[in-house]
Amino acid sequence: MADASKDYVGSFPPGKKITVVFVIGGPGSGKGTQCAKIVNQFGFTHLSAGELLREEVKSDTEQGTMIKNLMQEGKLVPSDIIVRLLLKAMLESGNDKFLIDGFPRNEENRQAYENIVNIEPEFVLFIDCSLEEMERRILNRNQGRDDDNVTTVRRRFGVFQESTLPVIQHYEKLGKLRRVDGDRQPDIVFEDVKAVFAQLNIQVASTRKREGTEKC
C-alpha cells in the first residue's frame, strides 16, 4: 500500500492543485443523481465507492466474492480495499477534480484515505434524507440488485447512521460539512448543491488566476 501511495503522489504534476469533494448520504438519498448533475455543471470526475465495489464483484475474483457477501449482509467493506479501488480510479482518470461518492462511510475509511491519499477534501457534501424517503426510493427502483429488499435496506441505513455519524461530526467540527435537504425533488436539491459548488468553483478559479499571474 505504501508503494501505491508513492505512485499516486508522483502521478500529479508538482504544484498542481487536486480538488477532492466527498459526497455522503444514506442508501437512496440521491447521491448518484446529484453527482451526475455536478459532473455536468462543474467538470468533476465522479468516483462512486459503491459502483467501484460492484464492478469488483462482477470481476468474479476471490476479492469480488468477499465484497458481494459483505454487501448482501449489509456490512461495510474493509477500508484498504475501498481506498485501493479509489486510488486506482483516480490515477486512471487524468482529471484533477474528483467527486467521491459514498465515502468515507466511517472513521476507518477516513483515516485510511488520509494515510494513503493525503489530499484534504475541499468540503463534504451531506445529502440529508429521511429513512422513509430513502426506503421508498430504493424499493421503487428496478435495478435488479440483490441488496434492494426491505430488511437489507433498513440494515444498510442502520449501519450508515451508526458508522457515518462520527465522520459527519468530524468534518462539521472542521467547518467542511455542507448539508442539503435530500427529501425534495432532485432539481430542487441541486439548486442548493449548485450554490455550494459555485463558491468552490470561484475559489479554484481565483487560485489558478493568481498562479497564472505569478508565472507571468
C-alpha positions in Angstrom: 0.0 0.0 0.0 2.9 2.3 0.7 4.2 1.9 -2.9 0.7 2.6 -4.3 0.7 5.8 -2.3 4.0 6.9 -3.7 2.8 6.2 -7.3 -0.3 8.2 -6.6 1.6 11.3 -5.4 4.1 11.1 -8.3 1.3 10.9 -10.8 0.3 14.5 -10.4 2.5 17.3 -11.7 4.3 19.2 -8.9 2.3 22.1 -7.6 -0.9 21.1 -9.4 -4.0 21.6 -7.3 -6.0 18.5 -6.8 -9.6 19.1 -5.7 -11.5 16.4 -3.8 -15.1 16.6 -2.6 -16.7 13.8 -0.6 -20.4 13.2 -1.1 -22.1 11.4 1.8 -25.7 10.2 2.2 -27.7 7.1 3.1 -28.7 4.5 0.6 -31.3 6.0 -1.8 -30.5 9.6 -0.7 -29.9 10.6 -4.3 -26.2 10.9 -4.2 -25.7 9.5 -7.7 -28.3 11.8 -9.2 -26.7 14.9 -7.7 -23.2 13.7 -8.6 -24.2 13.4 -12.3 -25.5 16.9 -12.2 -22.4 18.2 -10.5 -20.2 16.5 -13.2 -22.2 18.1 -16.0 -22.1 21.6 -14.3 -18.6 21.7 -12.9 -16.5 19.1 -14.7 -15.6 16.8 -11.8 -14.7 13.1 -12.3 -17.4 11.1 -10.4 -16.0 8.2 -8.5 -18.6 6.1 -6.7 -17.2 3.9 -4.0 -20.3 1.7 -4.3 -20.0 1.4 -8.0 -16.4 0.5 -7.9 -17.2 -2.2 -5.4 -20.0 -3.6 -7.6 -17.6 -3.6 -10.6 -15.2 -5.6 -8.5 -17.9 -8.0 -7.6 -18.6 -8.6 -11.3 -14.9 -9.4 -11.8 -15.7 -12.8 -10.2 -12.4 -12.8 -8.2 -11.9 -14.0 -4.7 -12.0 -10.4 -3.5 -15.1 -9.8 -5.6 -16.9 -12.7 -3.9 -15.9 -11.5 -0.5 -17.3 -8.0 -1.3 -20.5 -9.4 -2.6 -21.1 -11.4 0.6 -20.5 -8.3 2.8 -22.8 -6.2 0.7 -25.6 -8.8 0.9 -25.2 -8.9 4.7 -25.4 -5.1 4.8 -21.9 -4.9 6.2 -19.1 -2.4 5.2 -16.2 -3.4 3.0 -12.7 -3.1 4.6 -11.2 0.4 4.1 -8.0 -0.7 2.5 -9.9 -2.4 -0.3 -12.1 0.7 -0.9 -9.2 3.1 -0.8 -7.2 0.9 -3.2 -10.1 0.9 -5.7 -10.5 4.7 -5.4 -6.8 5.2 -5.8 -6.7 3.2 -9.0 -9.6 5.1 -10.4 -8.1 8.5 -9.6 -4.8 7.5 -11.2 -6.6 6.4 -14.4 -8.9 9.4 -14.7 -6.5 12.1 -15.9 -8.5 14.7 -14.1 -7.6 17.0 -11.2 -11.1 17.4 -9.7 -12.7 14.4 -8.0 -16.2 13.8 -6.6 -16.0 10.8 -4.4 -19.5 9.4 -3.8 -20.4 7.3 -0.8 -17.1 7.8 1.0 -15.9 7.9 3.7 -18.5 5.8 5.4 -16.7 5.5 8.7 -13.7 6.8 10.6 -11.6 3.9 9.4 -12.4 4.9 5.8 -11.4 8.5 6.6 -8.2 7.6 8.3 -7.2 5.2 5.5 -7.8 7.8 2.9 -5.8 10.4 4.8 -2.9 8.0 5.4 -2.8 6.8 1.7 -4.0 9.6 -0.4 -3.4 12.5 1.9 -5.4 15.1 0.0 -7.7 17.1 2.2 -11.2 17.4 0.8 -12.4 20.9 0.0 -15.6 20.1 1.7 -18.0 17.2 2.4 -21.5 17.4 0.8 -24.0 15.6 3.0 -27.3 14.7 1.3 -29.6 14.5 4.4 -32.5 12.3 3.6 -35.1 10.6 5.9 -35.3 6.9 6.2 -38.9 6.8 4.9 -37.9 8.6 1.7 -34.8 6.5 1.1 -36.7 3.3 1.6 -39.5 4.4 -0.8 -36.9 5.3 -3.5 -35.0 2.1 -3.2 -38.0 -0.2 -3.2 -39.4 1.7 -6.2 -36.4 1.5 -8.4 -35.8 -1.5 -10.6 -32.1 -2.2 -10.9 -32.2 -5.9 -10.2 -29.8 -5.6 -7.3 -29.6 -8.3 -4.6 -29.3 -5.7 -1.8 -32.6 -3.9 -2.6 -35.0 -5.6 -0.2 -36.8 -4.1 2.8 -34.8 -5.9 5.5 -31.4 -5.2 3.9 -32.3 -1.6 3.2 -33.1 -0.9 6.8 -30.0 -2.7 7.9 -27.9 -0.7 5.5 -29.5 2.5 6.8 -28.7 1.5 10.4 -25.1 0.7 9.5 -24.8 4.0 7.7 -26.3 6.0 10.6 -24.1 4.4 13.2 -20.8 4.4 11.2 -21.0 7.7 9.3 -22.2 10.0 12.1 -18.7 10.3 13.5 -17.4 11.2 10.1 -20.1 13.9 9.7 -19.3 15.3 13.1 -15.6 15.3 12.3 -16.0 17.4 9.2 -18.7 19.6 10.7 -16.2 20.4 13.5 -13.6 21.4 10.9 -16.2 23.6 9.1 -16.1 21.5 6.0 -19.6 20.0 6.1 -22.2 21.2 3.6 -25.6 19.8 4.4 -28.6 19.8 2.0 -32.1 18.5 2.4 -32.3 15.4 0.2 -36.0 14.7 0.7 -37.0 17.1 -2.1 -37.1 16.6 -5.8 -33.6 16.3 -7.4 -33.8 19.6 -9.4 -34.7 21.5 -6.2 -31.9 19.8 -4.2 -29.5 20.7 -7.0 -30.2 24.4 -6.6 -28.7 24.1 -3.1 -25.9 21.9 -4.4 -25.0 24.4 -7.1 -24.7 27.2 -4.6 -22.1 25.2 -2.7 -20.1 24.2 -5.7 -20.3 27.6 -7.4 -18.5 29.0 -4.4 -15.8 26.3 -4.7 -15.5 27.0 -8.4 -14.9 30.7 -7.8 -12.2 29.8 -5.3 -10.5 27.4 -7.6 -10.6 29.8 -10.5 -9.2 32.6 -8.4 -6.3 30.3 -7.3 -5.5 29.4 -10.8 -5.7 33.1 -11.9 -3.2 34.0 -9.2 -0.9 31.2 -10.2 -1.0 32.3 -13.8 -0.2 35.9 -12.8 2.8 34.8 -10.7 4.2 32.8 -13.7 3.9 35.9 -15.9 
